[in-house]
Amino acid sequence: MLVKVQVWDLAVRVFHWSQVVLLAALWYTGNEGLMARHQLLAYTLAALLIARICWGFYGSVTARFSHFAASPLAAVRYLRNPKPVLGHNPAGGYMIFALLSLLSVQILSGLATFDNSYISDGPLVRHLAEDWVSLASKIHKLNIDLILICVAVHILAAIWHSIRHDNVIGAMVTGRSKASTSAKAPSLRASWSYFALVAVLLTVFYLWQGEMLLKFI
């Protein structure tokens, strides 16, 4: 017999769907040259990302990196015989690590990206050597393609898994997933500290760059 159990806390779900909205908005503003908005969105994503990385060490069981870190062999075995898992499965865990890493690279490279404009130049450009700025700019342009490829693979895998095995997309909306009555529900933490950290980081970024950027919107 299957029952619904709470698998994902609010912090994980908000971060997950915020990425979808922010990445789409960042791609659009970057292509359209809306650089003040682009940077404000990037700082918002940075706050959510930093807080999520911290949450991966002290948050709910299913949010912790130690919970879904697995060996390559475990990931391959799972892909050969996929089944419902309370949390990220071994293969999905690698995608989460990849996306978090790529997003971190994108944000850090963006801080040092040169675009021949006072507004669109990253805030670290004036502090770095020209070679480093050039390298960061190239990485920033190439890395977004890697992010979009990973996102596409992640979406297709989630759709396939939801149809064939377990509704992981629905679970990321409601936080609840099906499990056998004998399965132990994971321990979840209240998400208030995650959102408090996001608020602190947003305040820091606003005081650093946000107030200036708002003048150009």
C-alpha positions, 0 to 999 in steps of 0.5 A: 500500500502506498501513502503520501509522505512529505519529502521536500521542504519549502526551501528546496521547492522555492529554490528549484522553481525560482531557478526556472523563472530567474534563468529564463529572465536572465537569458532574456535580459542578457540577449536584449541588453537590459543589463541593469535588470540582468544584474539585479536578477543575477544578484537575486539568483546568487542570494538563493544559490548561496543560501541553497548551498548552505542549506545543503549542509544543515537543512532537511535530510533530503536537501543535504548533499550527503543524502544524495551524494553517490558513487558513479557506479551507484548512479549507473546501477540506478539508470539501469533499474530506475525506481521511486526514491524518497529524495534525489536519486543517485543519477539525479544527484549528479545533475544537481551538483552539476547545475549548482556548480555551473550556476556558481561559475556563471555568477562568479564569471559575471562579476568579472565580465567586460561588456564595454559599458559602465552598467553591463561591466561586472563590478570586479572588472576594474579590480582585475587584470585584462587577461582575467577579465577576458577569460571571465567574459569568455567563460560567462558566454560559453557556460550559459550554453552548458547550463541550458543543455543541463536544464534541458536534459534535467527537464526531459529526465524529470518528465520521463521519470514522472511518466514511467516511475514516480511523479517527481515534478508533482512532488517538487510542487507539493513537496509530497511523494508516494511511498510504501507504508513501511518506508520511513518519512525523511526528517525535514527542517523548518525553512525559515532560516533559509529564507532569513539567509536569502534576505540577509544576502539580498540586503548585502547585494542591494547595499553593494550594487543594487541601489546604483543599478535601480537608477538605470531601470 
